[in-house]
């Protein structure tokens, strides 16, 4: 396979993929019911658990879906009329959790407004005063670029005996996590974020202690977490047709993640982010979040006054230079977003800043 023109994707996934991951998409045709392909899916599951040191205490389940599918699978499988979740809604994806619960009429309440940094003391008080069994949080909120305090959430839920649901869509695979130490109950992520695969697969990692609860309380059909996990265990297949080529690419991306290690990848992300941050600041851009809340994965950038021709013109000019930037979603705030998710390196981010500098001069 010939090398393709390099595209620098600064959207929060799908990200820029390695040449080897692209090449892994080109495989012989195979029926996904074959044992050979079942072995691939089990290798994917094993690799996902290895990324978070969860081989002993956790299981993983795959879905042919976007990341929202994995979140929906958790909420509809872990909750029922007898269980109530408190959702931290300080960004678009916490709000999406609320919308899923509303759609299925699952008992829930919310805490925090868009852009608030989580107040763990206030969350503790709500959990203690209410009849909550679960807490649902976003780890890295890509609508704002905020890194929510995962470790504090874990400690709080351990102390109060609350089941913790974590959307780690845009952090798992880059931000070092030891699932055994954190004791997360459910974690959702997808193939096309920090593990650097292509879009088409999402996954749920869950503590083995939740298996009996899952067996009793699923309220979904396609996204039945227990049935999906059990079927792969027993038949070496997914219940429904998986995206075959995507699975091969995801396996390659997992191998690359394990080879680099999450610690080294996290260091690379932070270096890339700092180049982006420093360069944008030097060019006169301002940011939505204070520095201490930044994730070092994505930046929400204010654009009022600095892009007189508007975001679309800015986007299109950079797109012609093989750079993709992403619109903002923060209510009543004029922003765009730039992420360092993917197979990106320092020279890529230096090129991005140089091209933005050139654009602004024109």
Secondary structure as GFF3:
##gff-version 3
##sequence-region A 1 362
A	DSSP	beta_strand	8	9	.	.	.	ID=ss1
A	DSSP	alpha_helix	19	24	.	.	.	ID=ss2
A	DSSP	alpha_helix	35	51	.	.	.	ID=ss3
A	DSSP	beta_strand	58	63	.	.	.	ID=ss4
A	DSSP	alpha_helix	67	78	.	.	.	ID=ss5
A	DSSP	beta_strand	85	88	.	.	.	ID=ss6
A	DSSP	alpha_helix	92	104	.	.	.	ID=ss7
A	DSSP	beta_strand	108	111	.	.	.	ID=ss8
A	DSSP	alpha_helix	120	129	.	.	.	ID=ss9
A	DSSP	beta_strand	134	138	.	.	.	ID=ss10
A	DSSP	beta_strand	140	141	.	.	.	ID=ss11
A	DSSP	beta_strand	146	147	.	.	.	ID=ss12
A	DSSP	alpha_helix	150	160	.	.	.	ID=ss13
A	DSSP	beta_strand	163	167	.	.	.	ID=ss14
A	DSSP	alpha_helix	179	182	.	.	.	ID=ss15
A	DSSP	beta_strand	186	190	.	.	.	ID=ss16
A	DSSP	beta_strand	202	207	.	.	.	ID=ss17
A	DSSP	three_ten_helix	208	210	.	.	.	ID=ss18
A	DSSP	alpha_helix	211	217	.	.	.	ID=ss19
A	DSSP	alpha_helix	225	235	.	.	.	ID=ss20
A	DSSP	alpha_helix	244	260	.	.	.	ID=ss21
A	DSSP	alpha_helix	262	282	.	.	.	ID=ss22
A	DSSP	beta_strand	286	287	.	.	.	ID=ss23
A	DSSP	three_ten_helix	291	293	.	.	.	ID=ss24
A	DSSP	beta_strand	298	302	.	.	.	ID=ss25
A	DSSP	alpha_helix	310	319	.	.	.	ID=ss26
A	DSSP	beta_strand	323	324	.	.	.	ID=ss27
A	DSSP	beta_strand	326	327	.	.	.	ID=ss28
A	DSSP	beta_strand	335	339	.	.	.	ID=ss29
A	DSSP	alpha_helix	346	361	.	.	.	ID=ss30
###
